[in-house]
Amino acid sequence: AEGEAVRVLAHLDSPSYRPYQVLQLVVELTVQPGYHVYSTPIPDGYVALTIEVEPIEGLIAGDASWPEPHPFRVQGLDDDFWVLEGVVRGGVPVSLTKADAGDQVIKATVRFQACSDTLCLRPATVHVELPVRLAEAVA
């Protein structure tokens, strides 16, 4: 998905899975120069970068990991911000635990807010659907 200041790409690190195998749901944001996205902690009223994996039976999703943000101040505001810029790559470990689950679609929602030094864009939500097939059993 491509928005006003951010492009979002998402993929799994493998097109197939075996039960209990840990896959990485990778999300990469390309933030235009002059803009940033917020990380945590964040003051009320702003939206931090998050990934939420939709629950399905037998799916275990871990915590999202992102690069280390850096501090950012806005002239005239007393709030402290933590931001990410440029190419931001993060991910969530996921595992499908049901041996008879067959092919699946892992759905996730990415939320963020992009801002410049003087302008904040509306918060954005990107929904992704990532198909993954059950690997053939090895004899």
N, C-alpha and C positions, 0 to 999 in steps of 0.2 A: 504494500500500500504506500502511496506517496501523498503527503500532505503539503501544506504551505511551506514548512521549513524542515520537515523530517520525512525520511523514507524508511519504511520498516520492512525487513525481510525476516522470514521465520522458516525453519526447517528442523527435521530430526536428523541426528547424526548417522542414522541407518534407515534404509527403506523397509527393513524387516526386523522382527523381534522373535525371541524365544521367551517363554514364561520366566519371569524374575530377572531377565536381563535388564540392566540399567541403560537407558538411552538418554541422550541429552536433547532437550527441546531448546534449540538455539535461536535467540532473537538478536538481530543486529539493526541498530538504528544509525542512520547517517544523518547527522544534524548539520544543517547549512552553516557556513562560517558566519559569525556574528550572533548566533543563537546558541542556546543551551537548553537542556531538559533538567528538571529538578530531581534530586535524589532525596534520601531521608537522612537526618530528620528534616522536617519541613514545617513552616508555620501554617496555621489554619488558613484556609482560603486558597491554597495552591495544591496542585496535583503532582505527586511524585511518580516516577517511573515504576510500574509494577507489571507483573505477569500473573494472571490467575488461570489455572488449569481447571477446566470443567470436569467435575467428577463423573466417572463411569465405573461400573462394577468391575472390581479387580485392578483398578488403576491406583498406583501409589505415586504421588507427586511430592518431591522435596521442596526445599526453599530455593527461591531465585537467588542467583549470585550475579553481581554487577562489578565493574571496575570501581576502584576507590574514587569517590567524588572529591572535588576541591571546593574550598570556601568561596563564597561570592557575596558581595555587598551591593545593595542598590542605594545610590545617593538619596538621602532624604527619608529612608526607612530605617527603623531600629532593628528589623528582623535579620537574623543570620540565615543564609541559604547555603545549600550544598548542591553543586551542579556537575553535570557531565556534558562534554562537548566532543565534536568530531564524530568519529566512528565509535559507537558504544556497543560492545558485544557482551551479552549475558546469557544465562540459561537456567533451566530447571531440569533436575534429574527426574525421569519418569520410568516406571516399571509396570508392566502388565503381568498380573499374577495368575490369571486363569488359564489353564492348559487348553481348555476347549473354547476359548474366546474367539478364535478365528481372526480374520482381518478386522482392523479397528480404525477409527478416525479420532485422533486426539485433538480436542478443541481447546483453544486458549484465548484469553483477552489481554491485550497489552494496552495500558493506560499511561498517558504522559501529558505534560504541558510544556510547550516550547516558548521561550522568551528571549528577547534581546535585552540590551541595556536599558531600553526605553519603552518596549512594547511586549505585552504578554498575549500570546494567541490563546484562543479558547482551548480548554482541555480536549484531548483527542482520545478516541477509543478505536482500536483495531482488533477485529476478530479474525482468528486464523483457524483453519481446519487442515490437519496434517494426517494423511492416510498412512497407515503402516500395516504391512501384511505379516501374518504368522509364517515364520520360516519353516521349511520342510524339516521333518524329523530326520535325524541322522541315524542310520542303521548301525 
